Amino acid sequence: MSIPAQPQARRFRSQDWFDNPDHIDMTALYLERFMNYGITAEELRSGRPIIGIAQSGSDISPCNRIHLELAQRVRDGIRDAGGIPMEFPLHPIFENCRRPTAALDRNLAYLGLVEILHGYPIDAVVLTTGCDKTTPAQLMAAATVDIPAIVLSGGPMLDGWMDGELVGSGAAIWKGRRQLSAGLIDNDKFLQIAAASAPSAGHCNTMGTASTMNALAEALGMSLTGCSAIPAPYRERGQIAYETGRRIVGMAHDDVRPSSILTREAFLDAIIVNAAIGGSTNAQPHLMAMARHAGVALHSSDWMAHGYDVPLLLNMQPAGKYLGERFHRAGGVPAVMWELLNAGLLHAERPTVTGQTMAANLQGRESADREMIRPFAAPLKEKAGFMALQGNLFDFAIMKTSVISPAFRERYLSRPGSEGVFEARAIVFDGSNDYHARINDPALNIDDSCMLVMRGAGPVGWPGSAEVVNMQPPDALLKAGILNLPTLGDGRQSGTSDSPSILNASPESAVGGGLALLRTGDIVRVDLNGGQCDMLVDAFELARRAKELPPPVNDSATPWQEIYRASVGQLETGACMELALKYRAVGQTLPRHNH
């Protein structure tokens, strides 16, 4: 039975492999091995677009494992719309389990996906996302290659429950860890809490980095409307997988590429949405990395200029109370963006993968659940964006203001006449092993006037940048009811953390940042009114310390770690492989033949 060619406005790149009369010998070579599993030459030569499915699910990526099932629905959609699906594996990225940090894998998965999309006969691609870095890695690659691409999120887990209370991914771990150290629960109870917070397939059910980055992919316009918040087990998840498969075929025919969607306006809107949903601090380096690979001018100052004054609208852990199922039922990302659109905060007349503008996508999306998604005029918090800081400790760092608790604000930010300003005695740790070994050392005399500082945790120092800055106080303070101390570091923290840490400090200590000169006992002054963070140490003493040996840095343990360290930039600018940034739209030039 013959397969009629589809009407085309252009010749697909895959036809240079499979329908190339000028190189019939090469065509035969390319066709021959594909046919060994049953696909026909007639299909491959029919003029139908070949649609890649970047498969991020595997047994060692449990947050994305749902994609092993969803891929069939994507295939169904692609076939029904007239495309040819080809599924291929993505380098696995699993935040919770990968040691020394999954941050190493973001750039590695990016590299691998660029090579696949450039070197194989793929006309368009479905990016299957979920766990934290699977989203930016794939969007970075899509921006570099610039063939039609669409994001299919795997979706969050169902809400976790224990003893009649919601328990959310990550957030329950940090709370349980404090309870364990305070002697309020035992090891078995701690493990029960952890298990209860992960009740089904899917990624984090809190607004951690996974939910944040999938929400921001939708805010950027790179996924179908309403996609990101659908829980993984819901029937709607399989349905939107099918629709995503159908839509990418249309995008292939119309040549709708990331370069037309990933604009500066889109990234500014993503910064705004991140504040409104109480998004993860990891959004900062990931959005910066995606923007740089897309050739978009995004600046560290944009987080304050465009995102700081945005109110918190979403009542979801860790900044709020509820979890992912209710967020989906309340309308998901489109309902939050509807509020922002009507408040005049969005650049919504911009293109998206739906084929319509973002403004058109958001029509009629007002939420009916006003406890979960607050009206713009009655938010949970005003000015909920990231606070950008600078000083003699670093040129750039951020603090997530939406998780500043009343207790933290009362203890540190409410001194009469100096509201928003505090000073603390630094307790400096060189890596997490040092922290765990010494946090309960009575000789450190840690009290509620101290700040815990983590260094050696940045992209070069760790390597990869680790989620180790959300340090808990020593056991004695936890038993006394002091649940948080100010924390600061050149690494990151989990997006599920409720700690208002000062994070992503750049430049990091390992490359000569100011943190390398800090010593335990120094006084650090934080001024949130002026965006300043400084060690109160005179210039003569700092010059003397600069002549001392730098803090220790771990050796590279693998070849990739050495390559990563040699090429990576700082968190302020996205921790990109700097050498990769010059490569743009590489999919628009066909690679040389291989024989």
Secondary structure, 3 states (H helix, E strand, C coil): CCCCCCCCCCCCCCHHHHCCHHHHHHHHHHHHHHHHHCCCHHHHCCCCCEEEEEECCECCEHHHCCHHHHHHHHHHHHHHCCCEEEEEECCCCCCCCCCCCCHHHHHHHHHHHHHHHHHCCCCEEEEEECCCCHHHHHHHHHHHHCCCEEEEECCECCCEEECCEEECCCHHHHHHHHHHHCCCCCHHHHHHHHHHCCCCCCECCCCCHHHHHHHHHHHHCCECCCCCCCCCCCHHHHHHHHHHHHHHHHHHHHCCCHHHHCCHHHHHHHHHHHHHCCCCCCHHHHHHHHHHHCCCCCCCCHHHHHHCCCCECECECCCCCECHHHHHHCCHHHHHHHHHHHCCCCCCCCECCCCCEHHHHCCCCCCCCCCCECCCCCCCECCCCEEEEECCCCCEEEEEHHHCCHHHHHHHCCCCCCCCEEEEEEEEEECHHHHHHHCCCHHHCCCCCEEEEEECCCCCCCCCCCECCCCCCCHHHHHCCCCCCCEEECCECCCCCCCCCEEEEECCHHHCCHHHHCCCCCEEEEECCCCEEEECCCHHHHHHHHCCCCCCCCCCCCHHHHHHHHHECCHHHCCCEHHHCCCCCHHHCCCCCCC
